[in-house]
Amino acid sequence: MTSHDLLEEPEQLRRALSPLRLRLLTRLRTPASASELAAELEMPRQRLGYHLKQLEEAGLVELVEERRRRGFIERVLRATADSYVVDPDVLGRPQGPVDGDRHAAEHLIDTASATVRDVARMRSAAERDGRRLLTFTLETEVRFEAPADVHRFTEALAGAIADVVAAFDSPDGRPYRLIGAGYPAPFSPAGSKS
């Protein structure tokens, strides 16, 4: 199972973002010591030791074992996750009045940010407990002929979702958050939709 960690603190992000540290995090999906990494990366062990210490202090790598080697203790480290998700709020929350305006891009960004944060936290907790987080994702694409169709579509979709929710909602069940979002599909550099 692939593990993910949520980076919620600016300091964690700062410590992880240098090219060398990103390379170390990728390599340390499999445990290794500073000596082993120095040989692989053809770098001085002391330089790597500094970067490993920064990653360890940020909680991005952890000690797996210590072993005696040629008169000193060799520390074997591994990344705390296979990949990391950055909490969108690390660099600041979006500013602007949205007041639940479901047609505001700021509202979509705020909702998507909260979704990333919530799901990453719950997935980490589930992984620690040896469980799988049950989620679902629905994706499709629709083409609107006119801007007014977006509003009519939104109202029709909201009504359809309300009907489906009413059919499946149980007062004793586990609550799930359902998010319906739409945004213009990005164009590729050649001008065709990606």
C-alpha positions in Angstrom: 0.0 0.0 0.0 1.3 3.5 -0.9 1.5 5.8 2.1 0.9 9.6 1.9 1.7 12.3 4.5 0.1 15.7 4.7 2.6 18.6 4.9 0.7 21.1 7.1 3.5 23.4 8.3 5.4 25.9 6.2 8.7 24.7 7.8 8.1 21.1 6.7 7.5 22.4 3.1 10.6 24.7 3.2 12.8 21.8 4.4 11.5 19.4 1.7 11.6 21.6 -1.4 15.3 21.7 -2.4 16.1 19.4 -5.3 18.5 17.3 -3.3 16.0 16.8 -0.4 13.3 15.8 -2.9 15.7 13.3 -4.4 16.5 12.0 -0.9 12.8 11.6 0.0 12.3 9.6 -3.2 15.4 7.4 -2.5 14.5 6.9 1.1 11.3 5.0 0.3 13.8 2.2 0.8 15.9 2.6 4.0 19.5 3.7 3.7 22.3 5.3 5.7 24.1 8.5 5.0 27.2 6.5 3.9 25.1 4.4 1.5 23.5 7.6 0.1 26.8 9.4 -0.2 28.2 6.5 -2.3 25.1 6.3 -4.5 24.9 10.1 -5.1 28.7 10.6 -5.2 28.5 13.4 -2.5 30.3 13.9 0.8 28.6 12.1 3.7 28.7 15.2 5.8 26.8 17.3 3.3 24.1 14.6 3.1 24.1 14.3 6.9 23.1 17.9 7.1 20.2 17.5 4.7 19.1 14.3 6.3 19.0 16.0 9.7 16.8 18.8 8.3 14.4 16.2 6.8 14.4 14.3 10.1 13.6 17.4 12.2 10.7 18.2 9.8 9.3 14.7 10.4 9.8 13.7 6.8 12.3 10.9 7.5 12.6 8.6 10.5 15.2 6.3 12.1 14.7 2.7 11.2 17.8 1.2 12.9 21.2 1.9 14.3 24.1 -0.4 13.6 27.7 -0.5 14.5 30.1 0.1 11.7 33.8 0.7 11.8 33.8 2.2 15.3 30.8 4.4 14.9 27.0 4.0 15.0 25.5 4.2 11.5 21.9 5.5 11.4 19.5 4.0 8.8 16.7 6.3 7.8 13.6 6.0 5.6 11.0 8.4 4.4 7.9 8.6 6.6 5.7 8.2 3.4 5.9 7.3 -0.2 4.5 10.6 -1.2 3.5 13.9 0.4 0.5 16.1 -0.1 0.9 19.8 0.6 -2.0 21.3 2.6 -3.2 24.1 0.3 -3.4 26.4 3.3 0.3 26.2 4.0 0.9 29.2 1.8 -2.2 31.0 2.9 -5.9 30.7 2.6 -7.6 32.3 -0.4 -8.9 35.8 0.3 -12.1 37.2 -1.0 -15.8 37.2 -0.3 -17.4 34.0 -1.4 -20.3 33.6 1.1 -21.2 30.2 -0.3 -21.5 31.5 -3.9 -21.4 28.2 -5.7 -20.3 30.0 -8.9 -17.2 31.7 -7.4 -13.8 30.2 -8.3 -12.6 31.2 -4.8 -15.4 29.0 -3.3 -14.3 26.0 -5.4 -10.6 26.5 -4.4 -11.5 26.8 -0.7 -13.7 23.6 -1.0 -11.0 21.7 -2.9 -8.4 22.8 -0.4 -10.5 21.5 2.5 -11.1 18.3 0.7 -7.4 17.7 0.1 -6.6 18.4 3.8 -9.5 16.3 5.2 -8.9 13.3 3.0 -5.1 13.3 3.5 -5.6 13.5 7.3 -8.2 10.7 7.4 -6.1 8.5 5.0 -3.1 8.9 7.3 -5.1 8.0 10.3 -6.6 4.9 8.5 -3.1 3.8 7.4 -1.9 4.0 11.0 -4.8 1.9 12.1 -4.2 -0.6 9.3 -7.5 0.3 7.6 -8.4 1.5 4.2 -10.3 4.8 3.9 -13.5 4.2 1.8 -14.0 7.0 -0.7 -15.4 7.5 -4.2 -14.7 9.8 -7.0 -17.0 10.6 -10.0 -15.5 12.4 -13.0 -17.0 13.4 -16.3 -16.9 16.2 -18.8 -19.8 18.2 -20.2 -19.8 20.8 -23.0 -22.0 23.9 -22.5 -23.3 25.8 -25.5 -23.9 29.1 -23.6 -22.8 30.5 -20.2 -26.4 30.5 -19.0 -26.4 26.7 -19.4 -23.9 26.4 -16.6 -26.5 27.9 -14.2 -29.3 25.8 -15.5 -27.1 22.7 -15.3 -26.1 23.5 -11.7 -29.7 23.8 -10.6 -30.7 20.5 -12.4 -27.7 18.7 -10.9 -28.4 20.0 -7.4 -32.0 18.7 -7.7 -30.8 15.3 -8.9 -28.3 15.0 -6.1 -30.9 16.0 -3.6 -33.2 13.1 -4.9 -30.3 10.6 -4.7 -29.3 11.7 -1.2 -32.8 11.5 0.0 -33.0 7.9 -1.3 -29.8 6.8 0.4 -29.5 9.0 3.5 -29.8 7.1 6.8 -29.9 8.8 10.2 -27.7 6.1 11.7 -25.2 5.9 8.8 -21.7 7.3 8.6 -21.9 10.8 7.1 -20.0 11.3 3.8 -19.3 14.7 2.2 -20.3 14.9 -1.4 -18.8 17.7 -3.5 -20.0 18.6 -7.0 -17.7 20.9 -8.8 -17.1 22.1 -12.3 -14.5 24.3 -14.0 -13.5 24.8 -17.6 -11.4 22.0 -18.9 -7.8 23.2 -19.5 -6.5 23.5 -23.0 -3.3 21.8 -24.1 -0.6 24.1 -25.6 -1.6 23.0 -29.1 -5.1 24.3 -28.4 -6.8 20.9 -28.1 -8.5 19.9 -24.8 -6.3 17.8 -22.6 
